[in-house]
């Protein structure tokens, strides 16, 4: 790939992603995996400086399982996602960008590590 094509591709990607302010990664778990999920989230927070949310031992928002949210900047997410892919130890991870359109972020732009699950999108109106 020559330099001109690479600069154009980089500019195009930048224009497409400029409305992404951050990312959320939701780690799903149940009563048998809560300790493993908590350890994974704390390790991610310590390693990447992401913000670890509460460990919810009930479904919250659109999420069908117990979960813990990791909030990341775009730069943090670039390292976090592959790390989660390699270290999730069987846990399901749902990640999505933060663009200001919650419905589209969850419905159209989600990234699943592990089995994808149905979200309760009705909460977005």
Secondary structure, 3 states (H helix, E strand, C coil): CCHHHHHHHHHHHHHHHCCCCEEEEEEEECCCCHHHHHHHHHHHHHHHCCEEEEEECCCCCCCCCEEEEEEECHHHHHHHHHHHHHHCCCCEEEEEEECCCHHHHHHCCCEEECCCCCCCHHHHC
